[in-house]
Amino acid sequence: MQEKSVIVRMIEVAGGVYAPGHVGELTQIVDFALVDAVLEETGTREKRLRLLPSRVVVYFVLALSLFEHDSYRTVWGKLVAGLEGLALVRPSVSSLSRARRRIGVAPLRRLFETLAGPVAARGQAGAFYRGLRTVAVDGTLLHVPDDEAITWRYPKRVGEKMEFGYPLLRLVVLVECGTRAVPAAAFGPESEGELPYARRLLGALDHSMLLLADAGFDATTFLHAIHARGAQFLVRSSARRLPHPLPAPGRRLLPGPARLRRPAHPADRAGHRGPGHHHPGRRHHPP
């Protein structure tokens, strides 16, 4: 007789219209209590119980980001795939769209601010260098839909005679090296450069961090702002860049080019002619 194995799964879900509000293992991190607290704080909890409660809509939006290439209906199907046998609502695409607009962006932003941050344990390989937590800042461009409801904020690129391409969103993130966790992020229209968005991330830095960045982030004011947060930095720059060193605590920089010259050795100072003195620019004749 052929042996068989039977696997029985037990899924614990919320009751009633809250049942579809699950995103697999992610629900263990973004739990019900946290989502409810964020909805309450941002004033986006429903005033009367709907077939699509705000908590369920938050998990639906999180699922949209996980399955970015799927339609609303397909993503909803993934949310309820393991809930056979329950009397579940089957909302239309327009109902899901209205529910998403109803809660807005505030609860999702607050969730990110609550959960974002470094996750590497102290000394974890690849995440630390000489006791400093390594983080990196960089930017990218993302396409957004070519729709009038979006292009007012994210305009298309304009040539001499016409617009072209899809509208672009610029995203700049601070990433923890070794884990790829995202402690902070900023985004907006592509017409603004990476540096203004990077300045919005400075609040996530502290004295325990070493920031790595590419040449586009070597502006003096930006480096001074990193230094003011207590963080260290290692930023790539071009050969033509004239660095402006930061003063050590309790010291000040010399004005102008003088700070780039090597300090003179006491024996080379004018008026000092000690035994065995040899001026580097003169021929030395033995006595």
Secondary structure, DSSP 4 states (H G I P E B T S, - for coil): --------------SGGGTT---TTHHHHS-HHHHHHHHHHHT-S-SS--SS-HHHHHHHHHHHHHTTTS-HHHHHHHHTTT-TTS------HHHHHHHHHHH-SHHHHHHHHHH-S--PPTT-TTTEETTEEEEEEEEEEEE----HHHHTTSPPEE-SS-EES--EEEEEEEEETTT---SEEEEEETTS-HHHHHHTTGGG--TTEEEEE-GGG--HHHHHHHHHTT-EEEE---TT----PPPPTT--PPSGGGGGSPPPPGGGSTT---TT---TTS-----
